[in-house]
Amino acid sequence: MSGFQIRTYCYGVGLMTSDSELCSISQTLDIVGDRWTLLILRDIFRGSHRFSEIQSGLGVARNLLTERLGRLVDADVLVKVSYQDRPPRYEYRLTEKGASLSPALIALMHWGDRWFNSENPPTTLVHDACGTPLEQHLLCPCCDVDVLPSSIRSRKEEYS
């Protein structure tokens, strides 16, 4: 099938990518786009760093957890740090790349709170210094205003 290209719609209006163009959402989903991976990251953000803590907290099969942690380490989202030599034991820590996923996980949490738990969200994120519940906004750095999804447009960047 010469000339055939798979097309993927990326976020926004009028932006379409082909197999030779990159979509950041698609690339991100290749790394973190399944239920277990997101839950593993959630638990690591909450302070579970050891395999046994993550496994018992989630009830995920050991082989599945091993595979997902390995993929996150390979993608430089997590780093594997030794905490015991005999027998060898490791913790999984967020890298800068991994820590920068926090806003995405918070957005998913807020969406779930709104559409599934609007009366009683199971968890509230607060500012540790003052205890105020946090909100998440997209702010235009030029206009200094909150931007609603209906006011977001995509533009294809041209790089030479």
Buried (B, 14 or more C-beta within 10 A) or exposed (E): EEEEEEEBEBEBEEBEBEEEEEBEBEEEEEBBEEEBBBBBBBBBBEEBBBBEBBBEBBEBEEEBBEEBBEBBBEBEBBBEEEEEEEEEEBBBEBBEBBEEBEEEBBEEBBEBBEEEEEEEBEEEBEEEEEEEEEEEEEEEEEEEEEEEEEEEEEEEEEEE
